[in-house]
Amino acid sequence: MTVAIIGGTGLTQIEDLIITGEERVSTPFGEPSAAYLLGELSGQKLVFLARHGNPHQIPPHKINYRANIWGLKELGVTEIIGVAAVGGIGTEMAPAVIAIPDQLIDYSYGREHTFFADNLEHVTHIDFTEPYTPSLRARIMQAAEQANISTTPSGTYGCTQGPRLETVAEIKRMAKDGCDLVGMTGMPEAALARELGLAYANISVVANWAAGVVEGDTTMAEIEKNLAVGMANAIALLKATVLFNA
């Protein structure tokens, strides 16, 4: 079993992690966001990918999701944990909270969102009833409990197009639709992993309340403070998950 972590470059700052090299992979769908970093944690192999590139310069709607996921499959990855900063919509999704969503709604558009598009021998449909792999989600939550890391163990992630943030009316609509979180990178990442038979789960770090949920503007200083706390806990959770029952 090889686990991949997709997120920011800071996620490689896991205690006891040894970076052993990097790998560039060419795919039929173009180039991935960045070179894949190869690592090892107490004998467990890890692969890291900076979703937005290194340095962070690819906006959400321009990420080559197909190349990113295809490259991970080529490297022998079997499980993917996507980490993302999100906005909180539901009352439990306060800034700095870590959520492990179990459902999603896709509001994005115009993205290359499937491997099953051209030169097909037959039309292929995937079962996406549970968009996040239940067994991987369960392991993350069990690892969180064992490591005494507080998480919100469910929620619906709403994926918007970006790169702009949402209007108050859009967030109200998403709340009515049942969304608890809002982000810009959750899809098609999850569906593409399913198409290639890879387990996939998401760790969402709430950076701020979404537009209109609370009164007043959100400052970058507040967001950075929330992310510092949330990402530190997310990094600890990633380590605990990788080593859980290892």
Secondary structure in CASP SS format (residue, H / E / C, confidence):
PFRMAT SS
TARGET T0000
AUTHOR 0000-0000-0000
METHOD secondary structure of the structure
MODEL  1
M C 1.00
T C 1.00
V E 1.00
A E 1.00
I E 1.00
I E 1.00
G E 1.00
G C 1.00
T H 1.00
G H 1.00
L H 1.00
T H 1.00
Q C 1.00
I C 1.00
E C 1.00
D C 1.00
L C 1.00
I E 1.00
I E 1.00
T E 1.00
G E 1.00
E E 1.00
E E 1.00
R C 1.00
V C 1.00
S C 1.00
T E 1.00
P C 1.00
F C 1.00
G E 1.00
E C 1.00
P C 1.00
S C 1.00
A C 1.00
A C 1.00
Y E 1.00
L E 1.00
L E 1.00
G E 1.00
E E 1.00
L E 1.00
S C 1.00
G C 1.00
Q E 1.00
K E 1.00
L E 1.00
V E 1.00
F E 1.00
L E 1.00
A E 1.00
R C 1.00
H C 1.00
G C 1.00
N C 1.00
P C 1.00
H C 1.00
Q C 1.00
I C 1.00
P C 1.00
P H 1.00
H H 1.00
K H 1.00
I C 1.00
N C 1.00
Y H 1.00
R H 1.00
A H 1.00
N H 1.00
I H 1.00
W H 1.00
G H 1.00
L H 1.00
K H 1.00
E H 1.00
L C 1.00
G C 1.00
V C 1.00
T C 1.00
E E 1.00
I E 1.00
I E 1.00
G E 1.00
V E 1.00
A E 1.00
A E 1.00
V E 1.00
G E 1.00
G E 1.00
I C 1.00
G C 1.00
T C 1.00
E C 1.00
M C 1.00
A C 1.00
P C 1.00
A C 1.00
V C 1.00
I E 1.00
A E 1.00
I C 1.00
P C 1.00
D C 1.00
Q E 1.00
L E 1.00
I E 1.00
D E 1.00
Y C 1.00
S C 1.00
Y C 1.00
G C 1.00
R C 1.00
E C 1.00
H C 1.00
T C 1.00
F C 1.00
F C 1.00
A C 1.00
D C 1.00
N C 1.00
L C 1.00
E C 1.00
H C 1.00
V C 1.00
T C 1.00
H C 1.00
I C 1.00
D C 1.00
F C 1.00
T C 1.00
E C 1.00
P C 1.00
Y C 1.00
T C 1.00
P H 1.00
S H 1.00
L H 1.00
R H 1.00
A H 1.00
R H 1.00
I H 1.00
M H 1.00
Q H 1.00
A H 1.00
A H 1.00
E H 1.00
Q H 1.00
A C 1.00
N C 1.00
I C 1.00
S C 1.00
T C 1.00
T E 1.00
P C 1.00
S C 1.00
G C 1.00
T E 1.00
Y E 1.00
G E 1.00
C E 1.00
T C 1.00
Q C 1.00
G C 1.00
P C 1.00
R C 1.00
L C 1.00
E C 1.00
T C 1.00
V H 1.00
A H 1.00
E H 1.00
I H 1.00
K H 1.00
R H 1.00
M H 1.00
A H 1.00
K H 1.00
D H 1.00
G C 1.00
C C 1.00
D C 1.00
L E 1.00
V E 1.00
G E 1.00
M C 1.00
T C 1.00
G C 1.00
M C 1.00
P C 1.00
E H 1.00
A H 1.00
A H 1.00
L H 1.00
A H 1.00
R H 1.00
E H 1.00
L C 1.00
G C 1.00
L C 1.00
A E 1.00
Y E 1.00
A E 1.00
N E 1.00
I E 1.00
S E 1.00
V E 1.00
V E 1.00
A E 1.00
N E 1.00
W E 1.00
A C 1.00
A C 1.00
G C 1.00
V C 1.00
V C 1.00
E C 1.00
G C 1.00
D C 1.00
T C 1.00
T C 1.00
M H 1.00
A H 1.00
E H 1.00
I H 1.00
E H 1.00
K H 1.00
N H 1.00
L H 1.00
A H 1.00
V H 1.00
G H 1.00
M H 1.00
A H 1.00
N H 1.00
A H 1.00
I H 1.00
A H 1.00
L H 1.00
L H 1.00
K H 1.00
A H 1.00
T H 1.00
V H 1.00
L H 1.00
F C 1.00
N C 1.00
A C 1.00
END
